[in-house]
Structures are given as C-alpha cells and as structure tokens.
Amino acid sequence: MSDVLVLGGGIVALLSALELTERGASVTIVEGDQPPASWAGGGILSPLYAWRQSSLLNQLTFDGVDRYRRLVGMLESDGYAPPGRLLNLNGMWVQGDEKERERALRWASEWGLNCEAQSSDGLSGRMMAKGLEGVFFPGLGNVRNPGLLKALRACLQARGVKNHKARISDIRRQGRNVIFLAEDGRQWRADKTVVGMGAGTGALLEKLGVQLPLFPAKGEMLLYQLSPGDVSSVLLTEAGYLIPRNDGAVLVGSTLRKGDASFYPTVSGRYRLERLAQTLMPELEKARPAYHWAGVRPGSDRDYPFIGAVPGADGVYVATGHYRNGLVAAPATAELLAQVLCGVAPSIDPSGYSLPSSSRSSSSFLRR
C-alpha cells in the first residue's frame, strides 16, 4: 500500500503526485478512462481577464509562468521532454476598451507583471485586423499541455509511482480507511487520498457526504496548422482566443456548455469556432482546421478551487473546481496540497480554499 493514493490523471493530480514524491511519499495514481480537461484545454498561463477574478484565484496563478519555467526545465534536463517544445512565452495580447485597459494595467502593477497598453497594429505576425485596442503582457504565453502530461507521466514512472487505469465508482469504510472501488472490482486504499478527478470529483464527493457547487462544463476547440510566427502571441478577446504553438499550430477556443458532460465534438461547435477563427484572423477563411476536439472542465460556482481535507472523511483530501484555470493554477495547487498533507507550513493560507463543513453532513457516511 502506498502512502498516498491520487485519484485522477489531469495536471492537478499529476503535479500533486510529483510534489508528494519530492517529499518522500510513495504514491499510486488511479486515473479514469476519459481524457482530462487539462489535456483538452489550450494551456494559457493566465486566467482569462485575470483582473476580473478574485485574489484567491490570482494568488494561485500570478506566478504560473515562473513555476512552469522551473517544471519544464526539470523535465527537459532529465530527458522527459524535447527542449523548446512545451513552452511558448511570446506574450499575450488582450483586447479591451479604455476602462478595461486601465484595470489591466493597475492589476499588473499590483501583482508584479509587465503590461503595456498596445493596439493590434503593434503585433507582429498575420494575426488579425488592425486598429483594435488592448494591452500586451510580454512575459505570458502558453504550455503545450498534451506533451506536458506525457512528460509528467514518464517522470512519475521513473520515480516509482504506480499508475492504474480504472473508473472509480463507489466507496466503503474499513476502520479509519476509505476504500475506493472501481467498476471492474479492483479496489485501492491508502493512509491519505487525494481526489483530483476533474469533472467527476463532485459525484464521488457526494458518496463521502459532501456536496459542492460543481458541474461539468464542456468546451470544444479547433487547431489550424500554419507556419511558425503567423500568430505571434496569445490573442484574447471577449469572443474567444487564438493560441500559437512553437511549430506553427494555432488553437482556437473555445465553446462553453455548462452542465454538458459529453466528450464528443459537435457540428455546431465547429461552425462557431470556424467563424471565430475567421473573425480573429481573416486569412483563415481559406484554411481548413486540422483537428477538432472536446473536453469537460470541472466547473464551479466560484472562480477559485476547493483545496483541502474532506470534512468527516479521515485522510481524504480534494483539489477540484478549477474550471478554466486548471493548468495555470495547478503548480501552486499541488504545492499547497502537498504541504497540507505533509504537515509543512503552507506557502499560501489554505483556509480560503477549504471545503465548507456545513456542506451536507457526512455523519451518515461515518456510520456506514
């Protein structure tokens, strides 16, 4: 039996496992059979319009680029990722009127990020129509999330982390331990368990007697294969965004359907994204997308995640509800969770992210 059981295969679960191994814990991962939201997303290393978000979210994300520099540097130096492929830090341009630009500049100053007012005329590449106003963050960018997850799994395997594929469907109590049961009959338990199952976390928490304001949120994306530099930086507007990769691939996103837990792309979603792409970059009218896919985010009624112990379930911890910010918030989330599990003084006050003890009492579960 490992010291810690991690349920989930997305970026929060994998980085939590990594943080725990660095603190000497033995870890077993059990991940489901559906691709995690962090595989399907775009990998922007900033919340969308971060100055509109709460301080509780921003303190998990403001230094995301620095955290990913260190993480990717380690993965590259240890041979788990090819150099120069995972990170694209060529900046992020955000469209906004005068009031929006003022808020962005003030927020950037408060959180220590470089930001400057800049019209679209100053952007290089063949990105979009000219004459639009906005702000530019030269230090931001994106991470290539599928490659990142692959590299992390290789790194964890080399550290002795066991990885199982199974759909966790039920739980039962054995003494002070919670046992997690898979549909195929397999079961796992550990002294401590991290539940980071993305959109599936809410259903499992209900079996532990806890209800949180969580919901699935489906998003669809397109990918165009262009030439490197055609889109010079991340482009964010109210309507959507373009995300350039180092090899010339450009992602277009995204749709959003709250309450939809299906993983299949739709014809209507494709048409909507194609129109968006052509609006943001008129030259795409003559291009056809190379890929179209969908993912399901772990939605929440608040803009910051739930991180911490599950009330009434000894040794069970959760990290969920990151919604559209799982990738950028994952390194800080994983560090905070590992500090709490290992009894280390946390670098961030964890109280704001804790699960409410008033969510449905788990006394009935404890008596089972």
C-alpha positions in Angstrom: 0.0 0.0 0.0 1.4 3.4 -1.0 1.5 6.3 1.4 -0.8 8.4 -0.8 -3.4 7.4 -3.4 -4.1 10.0 -6.1 -7.4 9.7 -8.0 -7.2 11.5 -11.3 -5.0 11.8 -14.4 -5.1 15.6 -15.1 -2.5 18.2 -14.4 -3.6 18.8 -10.8 -3.4 15.1 -9.9 -0.1 14.5 -11.7 1.6 17.6 -10.1 0.2 16.7 -6.7 1.8 13.2 -7.1 5.1 14.9 -8.2 5.1 17.2 -5.2 4.4 14.3 -2.8 7.3 12.2 -4.2 9.6 15.1 -3.7 8.7 15.0 -0.1 9.5 11.3 0.2 6.0 9.8 -0.1 5.2 6.7 -2.1 2.3 7.3 -4.5 -0.2 5.3 -6.5 -2.3 7.0 -9.2 -5.7 5.8 -10.4 -7.0 7.7 -13.4 -10.2 7.3 -15.4 -10.8 6.3 -19.0 -11.7 9.8 -20.3 -9.2 12.5 -21.3 -8.7 15.1 -18.5 -9.7 18.7 -19.1 -6.0 19.7 -18.9 -5.4 17.5 -22.0 -8.2 19.2 -24.0 -7.5 22.8 -23.0 -5.4 25.4 -24.6 -2.7 25.9 -21.9 -2.8 29.6 -21.5 -0.7 30.5 -18.5 -3.1 33.2 -17.2 -6.7 33.3 -16.2 -8.9 35.0 -18.8 -9.1 38.6 -17.8 -7.3 38.0 -14.6 -8.1 41.4 -13.2 -11.8 40.4 -13.1 -11.0 37.4 -10.8 -10.7 37.1 -7.1 -7.5 37.4 -5.2 -7.9 33.7 -4.1 -7.6 32.7 -7.7 -4.8 35.2 -8.6 -2.5 34.1 -5.8 -2.6 30.6 -7.3 -1.9 31.8 -10.8 0.1 35.1 -10.9 3.5 33.3 -10.8 2.4 30.4 -13.1 4.9 31.2 -15.8 7.8 31.1 -13.3 6.5 27.8 -11.9 6.3 26.3 -15.4 9.7 27.5 -16.3 11.1 25.5 -13.4 8.9 22.5 -14.1 9.6 22.3 -17.8 13.3 23.0 -17.2 13.4 19.9 -15.0 11.5 17.8 -17.5 13.8 18.8 -20.3 17.1 18.5 -18.4 16.1 15.0 -17.2 15.1 13.9 -20.7 11.4 13.6 -20.4 10.6 16.4 -22.9 12.3 17.7 -26.0 13.9 21.1 -25.5 12.0 24.1 -26.6 8.7 22.4 -27.4 6.5 22.7 -24.3 6.6 26.4 -23.6 5.8 29.3 -25.8 6.3 32.6 -23.8 5.9 35.1 -26.6 3.3 37.1 -24.7 -0.4 37.6 -24.6 -2.5 40.4 -26.1 -5.9 41.2 -24.6 -8.5 43.3 -26.3 -10.2 45.9 -24.2 -11.7 49.4 -24.1 -10.1 52.3 -22.1 -11.7 51.2 -18.8 -10.6 47.6 -19.3 -7.0 48.7 -20.2 -6.8 50.8 -17.0 -8.0 47.9 -14.9 -5.5 45.5 -16.5 -2.6 47.9 -16.0 -3.5 48.5 -12.4 -3.8 44.8 -11.7 -0.5 44.0 -13.4 1.2 46.6 -11.3 -0.3 45.2 -8.1 0.8 41.6 -8.9 4.2 42.4 -10.4 3.6 41.6 -14.0 4.8 43.5 -17.0 2.0 45.0 -19.0 1.7 47.8 -21.5 -1.2 49.4 -23.5 -0.8 48.4 -27.1 -3.0 48.4 -30.2 -3.2 45.4 -32.6 -1.1 47.5 -35.0 1.9 46.8 -32.9 1.6 43.0 -33.1 3.8 41.0 -35.4 2.6 38.1 -37.5 -0.5 37.9 -39.6 -2.8 37.8 -36.6 -5.8 40.0 -37.1 -7.4 43.1 -38.2 -5.6 46.3 -37.3 -6.8 49.2 -35.2 -8.0 47.3 -32.2 -7.0 48.5 -28.7 -5.8 46.4 -25.8 -2.9 45.5 -23.5 0.1 43.3 -24.0 1.7 41.1 -21.4 5.2 40.2 -22.8 6.0 37.7 -20.1 2.9 35.4 -20.6 2.2 32.6 -23.0 1.1 29.0 -23.1 2.2 25.5 -22.4 1.7 22.6 -24.7 -0.5 20.6 -22.4 -0.7 17.1 -24.1 3.1 16.9 -24.3 3.4 18.2 -20.7 1.1 15.5 -19.4 3.1 12.8 -21.3 6.4 14.1 -19.9 5.0 14.2 -16.3 3.8 10.6 -16.5 7.2 9.5 -17.7 8.8 11.4 -14.9 6.5 9.9 -12.3 7.0 6.4 -13.6 10.8 6.8 -13.2 10.2 7.9 -9.6 8.4 4.6 -8.9 4.8 6.0 -9.0 2.3 3.2 -9.9 -0.3 4.2 -12.4 -3.6 2.3 -13.0 -6.5 2.9 -15.4 -9.9 2.4 -13.7 -13.2 4.2 -13.3 -13.8 4.7 -9.6 -17.5 4.2 -8.9 -18.0 3.6 -5.2 -16.5 3.8 -1.7 -16.8 1.9 1.5 -15.4 2.3 5.0 -12.9 -0.1 6.7 -11.9 1.1 10.1 -10.4 4.6 9.7 -9.7 4.0 6.0 -11.8 4.9 3.0 -11.6 2.2 0.3 -12.2 3.3 -3.3 -13.9 0.7 -5.6 -13.6 0.5 -9.4 -16.3 -0.7 -11.8 -14.2 -3.7 -12.6 -14.0 -4.8 -9.0 -10.5 -3.6 -8.2 -10.1 -1.5 -5.0 -7.5 0.8 -3.5 -6.9 2.4 -0.2 -4.1 4.4 1.4 -3.4 6.4 4.6 -4.1 9.5 2.6 -6.0 10.0 -0.6 -6.1 13.0 -3.0 -9.2 13.3 -5.1 -8.5 15.3 -8.2 -10.8 13.7 -10.7 -11.8 16.8 -12.5 -15.5 16.9 -13.5 -16.0 13.5 -11.9 -15.0 14.7 -8.4 -18.4 16.0 -7.4 -20.2 12.7 -7.8 -17.5 10.9 -5.7 -17.7 13.6 -3.0 -21.4 13.1 -2.7 -20.7 9.5 -1.7 -18.5 10.9 1.0 -21.4 13.0 2.3 -20.2 16.3 0.8 -22.0 18.5 -1.7 -20.2 21.3 -3.5 -21.4 23.7 -6.2 -19.7 21.8 -9.0 -20.8 21.0 -12.5 -19.4 19.7 -15.8 -18.7 22.3 -18.5 -18.0 21.1 -22.0 -15.6 23.0 -24.3 -14.7 22.5 -27.9 -11.6 23.7 -29.7 -10.1 23.7 -33.2 -6.5 23.5 -34.4 -5.1 25.1 -37.6 -1.7 24.1 -38.9 0.0 27.4 -40.0 3.6 28.5 -40.2 5.6 29.5 -37.1 5.2 33.2 -36.4 1.9 33.6 -38.3 0.3 34.2 -34.9 3.0 35.8 -32.7 1.3 35.6 -29.3 -1.8 34.5 -27.5 -4.7 36.7 -28.6 -7.6 37.1 -26.2 -10.9 38.8 -26.9 -14.4 38.6 -25.3 -15.4 36.3 -28.2 -12.6 33.8 -27.8 -8.8 33.3 -28.3 -6.0 32.2 -30.5 -3.1 30.2 -29.0 0.1 29.7 -31.1 2.4 26.7 -30.6 6.1 26.8 -31.5 5.6 24.6 -34.5 3.0 26.9 -36.1 -0.1 25.1 -34.8 -2.8 27.6 -33.7 -5.6 26.6 -31.4 -8.9 28.4 -31.5 -11.2 28.3 -28.5 -13.5 27.8 -27.0 -17.1 27.0 -26.7 -18.7 26.6 -23.3 -21.7 24.4 -22.3 -22.4 24.3 -18.6 -23.9 21.0 -17.4 -22.8 19.1 -20.5 -20.5 16.1 -19.6 -20.2 14.6 -23.1 -16.8 14.4 -24.8 -17.8 14.4 -28.5 -17.3 17.4 -30.7 -20.3 18.8 -32.5 -21.0 20.3 -35.9 -22.5 23.5 -34.4 -19.4 23.9 -32.2 -17.1 23.5 -35.2 -19.0 26.1 -37.2 -19.0 28.5 -34.3 -15.2 28.1 -33.8 -14.5 28.5 -37.6 -16.4 31.8 -37.6 -14.5 32.9 -34.6 -11.2 32.0 -36.2 -12.0 33.9 -39.3 -13.0 37.0 -37.3 -9.8 37.0 -35.3 -7.6 36.1 -38.3 -9.4 36.8 -41.6 -6.8 34.8 -43.6 -8.3 31.6 -42.0 -11.3 31.9 -44.3 -9.3 30.0 -46.9 -8.0 27.4 -44.4 -9.5 24.2 -43.0 -8.9 23.2 -39.4 -6.7 20.1 -38.9 -8.3 18.9 -35.7 -11.5 19.4 -33.7 -12.0 18.0 -30.2 -13.9 18.5 -26.9 -13.2 18.2 -23.2 -15.1 18.6 -20.0 -13.9 21.1 -17.4 -14.6 20.8 -13.6 -16.9 23.8 -13.3 -17.7 25.6 -10.1 -20.0 28.4 -8.9 -16.9 30.3 -7.6 -13.8 31.4 -9.5 -11.3 29.6 -7.2 -10.9 25.9 -6.4 -11.7 23.8 -3.4 -8.4 22.5 -1.9 -8.1 20.7 1.4 -9.5 18.0 3.7 -12.9 16.4 3.1 -15.0 17.0 6.3 -15.7 13.8 8.1 -13.5 11.5 5.9 -10.2 11.0 7.7 -7.2 11.2 5.3 -9.2 12.2 2.2 -8.2 15.5 0.5 -9.6 17.2 -2.6 -8.4 19.6 -5.3 -11.2 20.4 -7.6 -13.3 23.2 -9.2 -10.5 24.9 -11.1 -12.9 25.4 -14.1 -11.0 27.1 -16.9 -7.8 27.7 -14.8 -6.6 24.2 -14.0 -3.3 24.4 -15.9 -2.2 27.8 -14.7 -3.2 27.1 -11.1 -2.0 23.5 -10.9 1.6 24.1 -9.7 0.5 26.3 -6.8 -2.4 24.0 -6.0 -0.2 20.9 -5.9 2.3 22.6 -3.7 -0.3 23.8 -1.3 -2.0 20.4 -1.1 1.3 18.6 -0.6 2.2 21.0 2.2 -1.1 20.4 3.9 -0.8 16.6 3.6 2.8 16.5 4.9 2.2 18.9 7.8 4.5 21.6 6.3 3.8 25.3 6.9 1.9 26.3 3.7 3.2 29.0 1.5 -0.3 30.2 0.9 -3.0 30.5 3.5 -5.2 27.4 2.8 -8.3 28.5 4.7 -9.9 30.3 1.8 -9.9 27.1 -0.3 -11.2 24.7 2.3 -14.3 22.7 1.9 -17.2 24.1 3.9 -18.0 21.9 6.9 -21.7 22.9 6.5 -22.0 21.1 3.2 -24.2 18.1 3.7 -23.2 16.4 7.0 -21.2 13.3 6.5 -22.3 11.7 9.7 -24.4 9.2 7.8 -21.4 8.2 5.9 -19.3 7.8 9.0 -21.9 5.4 10.5 -21.8 3.2 7.4 
